Amino acid sequence: CGECLRKKRPFRRVRALALYEGPIMEAIHRMKYQGRAGLVDLLSALLFEHLPGMGFSGDWELLVPVPLHPAKLRERGFNQSALLAIKLGKTLGIPVETFSLRKIRSTPPQVGLTMKERIKNVSGAFQVKDKNIFNKKSVLLIDDVLTTGATISECCHVLKRAGARAVDAAQLLPPLTVNGA
C-alpha cells in the first residue's frame, strides 16, 4: 500500500500465503476458534511448500511466533502461531524461540479497529525477555493472519531493538507483499 511505500518499516519482508477466503480461511478458523490444533500440520506444510516462491532470502537463524498474552493462551489452550513455527522449524531445521518474545499487555481484539486504532492497540504490548537470543540474528516471525500489519510491525520493532540483524514475517493469510528496510 502507499503507506507502506512511504514509511521505513522494521521488517525486511512480509509475505502471506493465500487470500482470506475458502478452505484455508476455514481451516484457520477451525484451528483458532474450534480448538482444532491438529490442522497445524496441514497449514505448516502449505507454508513450507510455498516459502521458496514467496520471495524470501531464506537466511534465517531463528523462527519466532507472534506470542499470545498469557490470559488468551489459557483461554484458547494453545498459540496457533507457536504451533506453526514449531512445525515449520522442524521441517526447515531452524531453531524456534517460543519464550523470549512475550506479549506483556492484554489487548482487545483487532477486529473492527482502524489502522490507527490497531497500531495504538498493540503499541508497547510486546517485549523481549532475553536480548542475547536475537543479537545479530536473522529472524523469521510467524503468525497466522495478517490484516494491517500492526502486530507484525510492533513485534519487529521489539526484535530489532533487541539486536536482530533482520526480521522477515510470514503468515498464512492474506497476500500482503511489503518490501521494508
Salt bridges, closest charged atoms under 4 A:
GLU3 OE1 - ARG6 NH2 3.09
GLU3 OE2 - LYS7 NZ 3.11
ASP41 OD1 - LYS87 NZ 3.37
GLU49 OE2 - HIS50 NE2 3.93
ASP59 OD1 - ARG12 NH2 2.71
ASP59 OD2 - ARG165 NH1 3.72
GLU61 OE1 - ARG165 NH2 2.86
GLU75 OE2 - LYS72 NZ 3.46
ASP144 OD2 - LYS32 NZ 3.10
ASP168 OD2 - ARG12 NH2 2.87
ASP168 OD1 - ARG13 NH1 3.67
